[in-house]
Amino acid sequence: MTTGEITAGGLSETEHRAHLRRAMIASTVGTTIEWYDFLLYGQVTALVFGELFFPKSDPLVGVLQAFAVFFIGFVGRPIGAAIFGHWGDRIGRKATLIATLLVSGIATVAVGLVPTYASIGIWGAVLLTAIRLIQGIGVGGEWGGSVLLAMEWARTNKHRGFIASWPQFGAPAGFFLANLAVLAFSWLSGDQFLVWGWRIPFLISIVMVGIGLWIRLGILETPVFRKVIEEERIERVPVLEVLKRQPKQVALTALLRLPEQAPGYIFGAFVFTYGTTVLGASRDFLLIGVLVSAVLGFLWVTVAGHLSDRIGRKRMYIIGCVFVAVFGFIYFAMLDTKAPALIFIAVALSGLPIMTMYGPEAALIAESFTARLCATAALRSATSSPRSSPADPRRLSRPHCLPPSLRAFRSPSISSVVPLSVSSRRRFLRTTPTGTSRKNTTKSSLIARQPIRHPP
């Protein structure tokens, strides 16, 4: 095997492509399961929880109370991002992603076991709140780590938007599976849906978690993190470093989530309350419409990511923002006609403007942070010279990077932000990973430092 065939991780071209595929599959399957867990709660909240856990309240107040519990999941997401972001930078992406999958999956199964108000009174709602917080923590640790798992196996920036859009594919896919499960058991249980039918979609999550664990246990740690360990660049508190060095980017990229997140939950969760109480539509009719929306969404999200490689992340995201702004007026105008055909079309198309932003979003956020704050700097060369040696950190530009403090705002997870201190840079420039003098560098370590050969 020639030096040109060796990657930074010592893998051949064929082996590296195989591991990249596995990482993309593991990322996509993991985010699909996590979003199934998180979004399933939203569907059932609008249809079930108000009546079962807050029966003493006015129906409208009961729904609002149920959505207040739903909100607790969003409180847990930044907590999960901080916890798993910290450990992701210290023990690795793979280990923490396995942990996030278990936390979220076990919490989801627990929801399906919670007794209702009729059995234990208000304690049912208290249990739901605690479990929802734990579920939010798990999802908070998932998203960014899944993006990193895929992006840190990529060698070039040419298809970064497309690669990063595959973990994004997991959200509409999970949304589809959540709605499919609720619809299927709504049909199967009929009048018993409020008795036991709503519980089954939560309980079967354990099967999906088992599949996700099997896939994730079979992947390797990313080359980027292995390089960070090798060169002793682990930062003790990466969250604080990010907030200290790039607070503006953290704030702006957090706000970047607003035009995608807020309309997304209106189209995907609030529509059930609005549709059944104001429009008089049936539960199953709305579920089918949202199911079609999810299908169109996961067909479009990777296309949007690919287009961002062609026309630019910002331009693609702005197109999505304008799309959502215009579609919002059209959406409610069509719903308020109360014509079944127009309601169905509005609901079915509602995922497209969201996915137009969601596709390029991961890469757009990652590229907002400089190499000085990214562990991936060790394996990336300057943008102007992609084939030059990555050994000198002074020549690095913007690699794949997603800080834990930022991931809190998008179902985030393991951080890739490992700032390079002055002392670590000096140590890196004067020593090899094993701490020996450069004059005594072994042949194997010289090969490991060769430039990465990108495929034509």
ZAMARGU-4260 file (C-alpha; in steps of 0.2 Angstrom, whole numbers, plus 5000, padded with zeros to 4 digits):
<rodrens>
0) 5000/5000/5000 | 5008/5017/4995 | 5009/5032/5006 | 4996/5041/4995 | 4983/5027/4999
5) 4985/5030/5018 | 4972/5041/5027 | 4975/5051/5042 | 4968/5036/5052 | 4979/5023/5043
10) 4965/5017/5032 | 4965/5013/5013 | 4953/5023/5002 | 4941/5008/5001 | 4941/5006/5020
15) 4939/5024/5023 | 4924/5025/5011 | 4916/5010/5020 | 4918/5018/5037 | 4911/5035/5030
20) 4895/5025/5024 | 4894/5016/5041 | 4895/5033/5050 | 4882/5041/5039 | 4870/5026/5042
25) 4873/5026/5061 | 4870/5045/5062 | 4854/5044/5051 | 4847/5029/5060 | 4851/5036/5077
30) 4843/5053/5074 | 4828/5045/5066 | 4825/5035/5083 | 4829/5050/5094 | 4817/5061/5084
35) 4804/5047/5084 | 4805/5047/5103 | 4804/5066/5104 | 4791/5070/5091 | 4780/5056/5096
40) 4777/5065/5112 | 4771/5080/5103 | 4758/5070/5093 | 4751/5062/5108 | 4751/5078/5118
45) 4739/5086/5106 | 4727/5071/5105 | 4728/5062/5122 | 4737/5070/5137 | 4725/5084/5140
50) 4710/5073/5143 | 4720/5059/5152 | 4731/5069/5164 | 4722/5085/5166 | 4703/5080/5166
55) 4698/5092/5179 | 4703/5107/5168 | 4693/5115/5155 | 4697/5106/5138 | 4707/5120/5131
60) 4716/5123/5148 | 4720/5104/5149 | 4728/5105/5131 | 4738/5120/5136 | 4744/5111/5152
65) 4749/5096/5142 | 4759/5107/5130 | 4767/5115/5145 | 4774/5097/5149 | 4779/5096/5131
70) 4789/5112/5133 | 4799/5104/5147 | 4808/5094/5134 | 4815/5110/5127 | 4822/5114/5144
75) 4831/5098/5144 | 4839/5100/5127 | 4853/5113/5132 | 4856/5103/5148 | 4859/5088/5137
80) 4870/5098/5125 | 4881/5104/5140 | 4883/5086/5148 | 4885/5076/5132 | 4895/5089/5123
85) 4908/5090/5138 | 4910/5071/5138 | 4909/5069/5119 | 4925/5080/5119 | 4933/5069/5133
90) 4928/5051/5130 | 4923/5051/5111 | 4908/5054/5100 | 4904/5035/5099 | 4902/5032/5118
95) 4892/5047/5121 | 4880/5044/5106 | 4877/5027/5113 | 4873/5035/5130 | 4861/5048/5122
100) 4852/5034/5113 | 4849/5024/5129 | 4843/5039/5139 | 4831/5045/5126 | 4824/5027/5122
105) 4822/5022/5140 | 4813/5038/5144 | 4801/5036/5129 | 4797/5018/5135 | 4793/5025/5152
110) 4781/5037/5145 | 4770/5022/5139 | 4770/5016/5157 | 4764/5031/5166 | 4747/5029/5175
115) 4734/5042/5171 | 4725/5055/5183 | 4712/5042/5186 | 4724/5030/5194 | 4737/5041/5204
120) 4730/5059/5202 | 4741/5073/5198 | 4756/5062/5201 | 4754/5056/5183 | 4757/5073/5176
125) 4772/5075/5188 | 4780/5059/5182 | 4777/5064/5164 | 4786/5081/5167 | 4801/5072/5175
130) 4802/5059/5160 | 4800/5073/5147 | 4815/5082/5155 | 4825/5066/5154 | 4820/5064/5136
135) 4825/5081/5132 | 4842/5079/5139 | 4844/5063/5128 | 4839/5072/5112 | 4850/5087/5117
140) 4865/5076/5117 | 4860/5068/5100 | 4859/5080/5086 | 4876/5088/5085 | 4885/5072/5089
145) 4876/5063/5074 | 4881/5077/5063 | 4899/5076/5069 | 4900/5057/5067 | 4896/5059/5048
150) 4906/5075/5045 | 4922/5070/5054 | 4924/5055/5043 | 4923/5066/5027 | 4939/5071/5019
155) 4934/5086/5009 | 4922/5101/5010 | 4915/5098/4992 | 4900/5088/4998 | 4899/5094/5016
160) 4881/5100/5015 | 4875/5084/5007 | 4884/5073/5021 | 4878/5084/5035 | 4860/5083/5028
165) 4859/5064/5031 | 4858/5066/5050 | 4845/5080/5046 | 4835/5066/5037 | 4832/5058/5053
170) 4820/5071/5059 | 4807/5070/5045 | 4810/5051/5045 | 4807/5050/5064 | 4792/5062/5062
175) 4785/5050/5049 | 4787/5034/5060 | 4779/5043/5075 | 4764/5048/5065 | 4763/5031/5056
180) 4763/5022/5073 | 4750/5034/5081 | 4739/5032/5065 | 4741/5013/5065 | 4737/5010/5083
185) 4723/5023/5082 | 4715/5012/5068 | 4719/4995/5078 | 4712/5001/5095 | 4698/5011/5089
190) 4688/5017/5104 | 4701/5010/5115 | 4714/5022/5109 | 4713/5033/5125 | 4714/5017/5135
195) 4729/5008/5129 | 4731/5012/5110 | 4742/5028/5113 | 4754/5018/5124 | 4760/5005/5111
200) 4770/5018/5100 | 4780/5023/5116 | 4783/5005/5121 | 4789/4999/5104 | 4803/5012/5104
205) 4813/4999/5114 | 4815/4989/5098 | 4821/5004/5088 | 4833/5008/5102 | 4840/4990/5101
210) 4843/4992/5082 | 4851/5008/5084 | 4863/5002/5098 | 4868/4987/5087 | 4872/4999/5072
215) 4882/5011/5083 | 4892/4998/5092 | 4899/4992/5075 | 4907/5009/5070 | 4924/5016/5074
220) 4928/5032/5083 | 4930/5047/5071 | 4948/5050/5064 | 4946/5068/5070 | 4944/5063/5089
225) 4957/5050/5088 | 4969/5063/5082 | 4964/5075/5096 | 4968/5061/5108 | 4984/5057/5100
230) 4990/5075/5101 | 4984/5078/5118 | 4973/5092/5114 | 4958/5088/5125 | 4951/5104/5132
235) 4945/5103/5150 | 4929/5114/5148 | 4926/5117/5130 | 4909/5125/5133 | 4917/5140/5142
240) 4930/5142/5129 | 4917/5143/5115 | 4907/5156/5125 | 4922/5166/5129 | 4930/5166/5111
245) 4915/5166/5100 | 4899/5172/5109 | 4892/5181/5094 | 4892/5166/5084 | 4884/5156/5098
250) 4870/5169/5099 | 4867/5171/5080 | 4867/5152/5077 | 4855/5150/5091 | 4843/5163/5084
255) 4846/5155/5067 | 4835/5141/5073 | 4819/5151/5076 | 4812/5152/5058 | 4814/5133/5057
260) 4809/5127/5074 | 4794/5138/5078 | 4784/5135/5062 | 4789/5117/5062 | 4780/5113/5078
265) 4765/5123/5073 | 4764/5113/5057 | 4768/5096/5065 | 4760/5097/5083 | 4748/5112/5085
270) 4739/5107/5069 | 4731/5093/5078 | 4723/5104/5092 | 4718/5117/5079 | 4712/5104/5067
275) 4701/5094/5079 | 4694/5109/5089 | 4693/5123/5077 | 4691/5115/5060 | 4682/5100/5065
280) 4693/5088/5056 | 4696/5070/5062 | 4711/5064/5071 | 4715/5051/5057 | 4713/5063/5043
285) 4726/5075/5051 | 4737/5061/5054 | 4737/5055/5036 | 4740/5073/5030 | 4755/5075/5042
290) 4761/5058/5037 | 4762/5064/5019 | 4771/5080/5024 | 4784/5069/5033 | 4787/5059/5017
295) 4789/5074/5006 | 4801/5081/5020 | 4813/5067/5020 | 4813/5066/5001 | 4817/5085/5001
300) 4829/5087/5015 | 4845/5079/5007 | 4841/5088/4991 | 4841/5105/5000 | 4858/5100/5008
305) 4865/5096/4991 | 4859/5112/4983 | 4868/5121/4997 | 4884/5114/4991 | 4880/5122/4974
310) 4873/5139/4978 | 4879/5142/4996 | 4873/5138/5013 | 4867/5156/5017 | 4858/5158/5001
315) 4849/5142/5003 | 4844/5146/5020 | 4837/5163/5016 | 4827/5155/5002 | 4820/5143/5015
320) 4816/5158/5027 | 4806/5167/5013 | 4797/5151/5008 | 4791/5149/5026 | 4786/5167/5028
325) 4775/5166/5012 | 4769/5149/5015 | 4763/5153/5033 | 4749/5165/5027 | 4744/5152/5013
330) 4744/5138/5025 | 4731/5146/5037 | 4721/5153/5023 | 4719/5136/5016 | 4715/5128/5033
335) 4702/5141/5037 | 4692/5137/5022 | 4687/5121/5031 | 4687/5112/5014 | 4694/5094/5017
340) 4704/5094/5001 | 4712/5111/5005 | 4716/5107/5023 | 4724/5091/5017 | 4735/5100/5004
345) 4740/5113/5016 | 4745/5100/5029 | 4754/5089/5017 | 4765/5103/5009 | 4769/5111/5026
350) 4786/5101/5028 | 4794/5107/5012 | 4798/5125/5018 | 4804/5119/5034 | 4816/5106/5026
355) 4822/5119/5014 | 4831/5127/5029 | 4834/5111/5039 | 4844/5103/5025 | 4859/5115/5024
360) 4857/5120/5043 | 4869/5108/5050 | 4884/5113/5038 | 4879/5131/5040 | 4881/5131/5059
365) 4897/5121/5058 | 4905/5133/5047 | 4901/5147/5058 | 4915/5142/5070 | 4934/5145/5067
370) 4947/5132/5066 | 4955/5139/5082 | 4941/5132/5092 | 4939/5115/5083 | 4947/5099/5086
375) 4945/5095/5068 | 4959/5107/5064 | 4972/5094/5066 | 4966/5085/5051 | 4961/5099/5039
380) 4972/5110/5028 | 4969/5128/5022 | 4954/5130/5011 | 4965/5138/4998 | 4976/5123/4998
385) 4966/5107/5001 | 4980/5095/4997 | 4993/5103/5008 | 4999/5095/5024 | 4987/5098/5039
390) 5001/5096/5052 | 5003/5115/5055 | 4988/5122/5064 | 4993/5140/5058 | 4987/5135/5041
395) 4970/5128/5045 | 4954/5137/5040 | 4936/5131/5045 | 4934/5113/5048 | 4918/5103/5053
400) 4914/5110/5070 | 4899/5111/5081 | 4900/5118/5099 | 4891/5110/5113 | 4884/5127/5118
405) 4876/5129/5101 | 4869/5111/5100 | 4857/5115/5114 | 4846/5124/5102 | 4844/5111/5089
410) 4843/5094/5098 | 4861/5095/5100 | 4874/5083/5106 | 4892/5079/5107 | 4903/5093/5104
415) 4918/5094/5092 | 4925/5110/5099 | 4942/5107/5107 | 4950/5124/5108 | 4969/5124/5105
420) 4978/5133/5119 | 4995/5142/5116 | 5004/5129/5125 | 4996/5115/5116 | 5000/5123/5099
425) 5018/5125/5104 | 5019/5107/5110 | 5012/5101/5094 | 5024/5111/5083 | 5039/5104/5093
430) 5034/5086/5096 | 5026/5072/5088 | 5011/5064/5095 | 5022/5052/5106 | 5031/5067/5113
435) 5048/5063/5104 | 5058/5075/5094 | 5054/5078/5076 | 5072/5073/5072 | 5068/5056/5079
440) 5051/5054/5072 | 5048/5036/5066 | 5043/5031/5049 | 5026/5026/5054 | 5022/5043/5062
445) 5029/5052/5046 | 5017/5042/5035 | 5003/5047/5047 | 5007/5065/5044 | 5006/5064/5025
450) 4994/5075/5017 | 4977/5066/5014 | 4975/5061/4996 | 4957/5066/4990 | 4949/5056/4977
455) 4948/5065/4960
</rodrens>
